[in-house]
Amino acid sequence: MMRNWTATIVMLFGSAALAGDEALTKVHPDSTRWQNLLADDLSNAEYPKGIWSVRDGVLTATEDQCLWTKEEYENFILDLEFKNAPGTNSGVFVYCSSIKDFIPNSVEIQIADDFSPKWAKSPKTWQCGAIFGHQAAAKSNVKKPGEWNRMTIVCQGPKIRVALNGEWVNEIDLTRWTSAKKNPDGSDIPPWLSKPKAELPTKGHIGLQGKHGGAPIYFRNLKIKRLD
């Protein structure tokens, strides 16, 4: 059953969120005038040269290497579009405090082709819209490979919300994740995510996962708005 997302937003983010900036509560806000997350030439990003490229406004990678913003961000809204290929396994990382050791030192919002047999059979916390390894999306709302999806990620301190294709699909309060081994619901956390999320700083680099698992991923219209 889908939760009452308006009530959830009030509980997690406070009634001020509903009375204040519309961008905080609208599923997909108008981001056309927001700052571009990345420069056209990717000069404000860190990545292995020759791996990531932009063509006709579409960003993609030829290998399993991440791209990171040079700048660190806290309290922000990230709005973007992505397109899967058959079998895509990618993600958006926030709050990364160590690019060299990013897996335990960031939070990943999962992107995956839930239509592929591999991902359809995977744990729900590995499917699209999940906080990877920690909390499943309320529903699988990703489109079929070849179609563009829209994702909005709201980050306010330890509280993160995710909207996918017109619906809120996830919200998490990282302060509840005090164990490196067990989620609050008792399910196991993958061992390579070896740090309690409650201990992570809520400021860091934003990252995009590349051609992970052999299937490409495509991004466009990456926009960011800082929250005062």
C-alpha positions in Angstrom: 0.0 0.0 0.0 1.3 3.4 -0.9 1.8 5.7 2.1 0.2 9.1 2.5 3.2 11.0 1.2 1.9 14.5 2.3 1.6 13.3 5.9 5.1 11.7 5.6 6.6 14.9 4.4 5.1 16.9 7.3 6.4 14.3 9.7 9.9 14.2 8.3 10.5 17.7 7.2 8.1 19.8 9.3 5.1 21.8 8.4 7.4 24.7 7.3 8.2 22.6 4.2 4.6 22.8 3.1 4.3 26.5 3.8 7.6 27.5 2.3 9.4 26.7 -0.9 7.1 24.9 -3.4 10.2 23.1 -4.7 10.4 21.1 -1.5 6.9 19.6 -1.9 6.2 19.5 -5.6 6.9 16.1 -6.9 8.9 17.5 -9.9 9.5 21.3 -9.5 10.1 23.6 -12.4 13.9 23.4 -12.5 14.5 25.1 -15.9 16.1 28.2 -14.2 18.2 26.2 -11.7 21.9 25.9 -11.8 23.3 23.2 -14.1 25.0 20.6 -11.9 27.7 20.1 -14.5 29.5 22.3 -17.0 29.0 21.5 -20.7 32.7 20.5 -20.9 32.6 18.7 -17.5 35.3 21.0 -16.2 33.7 21.1 -12.7 33.7 17.3 -12.4 36.2 14.7 -11.5 36.3 11.5 -13.6 38.8 9.3 -15.5 39.5 11.2 -18.8 38.0 9.6 -21.8 35.3 7.7 -19.9 32.5 10.2 -19.6 31.3 12.5 -22.4 28.5 14.7 -23.4 26.9 14.6 -26.8 23.8 16.6 -27.8 23.2 17.3 -24.1 23.3 13.6 -23.1 25.9 12.4 -20.6 27.1 8.8 -20.6 30.1 6.6 -19.8 32.0 3.9 -21.7 33.2 2.1 -18.6 32.3 1.3 -15.0 33.8 4.6 -13.5 32.0 7.3 -11.5 31.8 11.0 -12.2 31.9 13.3 -9.2 31.3 17.0 -8.7 34.4 18.8 -7.6 32.2 20.9 -5.3 30.5 19.5 -2.2 26.8 20.1 -1.5 24.5 20.1 1.5 20.8 20.9 1.7 19.8 20.8 -1.9 17.3 19.5 -4.5 18.7 17.6 -7.5 16.5 17.2 -10.6 17.5 15.0 -13.5 16.5 12.7 -16.3 18.0 9.3 -17.0 17.5 6.6 -19.6 18.2 2.9 -19.0 19.4 0.3 -21.4 18.5 -3.4 -21.0 20.0 -4.5 -17.7 21.2 -1.1 -16.5 22.6 -0.8 -13.0 23.5 2.7 -12.0 22.9 5.3 -9.3 23.2 8.8 -8.0 25.4 9.3 -5.0 24.9 12.1 -2.5 26.9 13.1 0.6 30.1 11.5 -0.6 32.9 12.4 1.8 35.6 10.3 0.2 35.7 9.9 -3.6 38.5 7.3 -3.2 36.4 5.2 -0.8 32.9 6.2 -1.9 31.0 3.0 -1.4 30.7 3.2 2.4 31.0 7.0 2.5 28.0 8.1 0.5 24.3 7.4 0.0 23.2 5.8 -3.3 19.9 6.4 -4.8 19.6 3.3 -7.0 18.9 3.4 -10.8 18.2 0.0 -12.4 16.3 -1.6 -15.2 13.6 -3.3 -13.1 12.2 -5.0 -16.2 15.3 -7.1 -16.7 15.2 -10.6 -15.1 18.3 -10.0 -13.1 16.9 -6.9 -11.4 13.3 -8.1 -11.2 14.6 -11.0 -9.0 17.0 -8.9 -7.0 16.3 -7.6 -3.4 13.8 -4.7 -3.4 16.6 -2.5 -1.9 18.6 -3.0 -5.1 15.8 -1.9 -7.4 15.2 1.5 -9.0 14.3 4.3 -6.5 15.7 2.4 -3.5 18.3 3.8 -1.1 20.6 1.1 -2.2 21.0 -1.7 0.4 19.0 0.2 3.0 15.4 0.9 2.0 13.3 -0.2 -0.9 11.2 2.2 -3.0 7.5 2.3 -2.2 6.9 1.0 -5.7 8.8 0.3 -8.9 8.0 3.3 -11.1 10.8 3.2 -13.6 10.0 3.2 -17.3 11.1 0.6 -19.8 14.6 0.8 -21.3 14.9 3.4 -24.0 12.4 5.8 -22.3 13.5 8.9 -20.4 12.7 8.9 -16.6 12.6 11.9 -14.3 14.0 11.8 -10.8 14.0 14.5 -8.1 16.1 14.0 -5.0 15.6 16.3 -2.0 18.4 16.3 0.6 17.9 18.2 3.9 20.4 17.1 6.5 19.8 13.4 7.3 16.5 13.4 5.5 16.3 12.4 1.9 13.2 12.1 -0.4 13.1 10.6 -3.9 10.5 11.2 -6.6 10.4 9.1 -9.8 8.2 9.8 -12.8 5.6 11.8 -11.0 5.4 10.0 -7.6 7.2 10.1 -4.3 8.8 6.7 -4.0 11.2 6.9 -1.1 11.9 8.9 2.0 14.5 8.2 4.6 15.8 9.6 7.9 19.5 8.5 8.1 19.6 9.0 11.8 17.7 5.7 12.2 20.4 3.7 10.4 22.7 3.3 13.4 24.0 -0.2 12.5 26.4 -1.2 9.7 24.9 -4.7 9.5 21.1 -4.4 10.0 18.5 -2.0 8.7 15.9 -0.8 11.1 13.5 -3.4 9.8 15.9 -6.1 10.6 17.0 -6.9 7.1 20.7 -7.3 6.3 22.8 -4.5 4.9 25.3 -5.6 2.2 28.7 -6.0 3.9 30.5 -3.6 1.6 28.3 -0.8 2.9 30.3 -1.0 6.1 29.4 2.2 7.8 26.2 3.2 9.6 24.5 5.9 7.6 23.7 7.8 10.8 27.5 8.5 11.1 27.9 10.1 7.6 28.3 13.8 7.2 25.3 15.4 5.4 27.6 17.3 3.0 29.7 15.9 0.2 30.2 15.4 -3.5 27.4 14.3 -5.9 28.3 11.3 -8.1 26.9 9.4 -11.0 27.7 5.7 -11.6 28.9 4.7 -15.0 28.5 1.6 -17.2 28.2 -0.7 -14.2 27.5 -4.4 -14.9 28.1 -3.9 -18.6 25.0 -1.9 -19.5 25.1 1.8 -20.2 23.2 4.6 -18.5 22.3 8.0 -20.0 21.7 11.3 -18.1 20.5 14.8 -19.2 19.1 18.0 -17.7 20.9 17.7 -14.4 19.8 20.7 -12.3 20.5 21.7 -8.7 19.0 24.1 -6.3 20.6 24.9 -2.9 18.3 25.3 0.0 18.8 28.1 2.5 
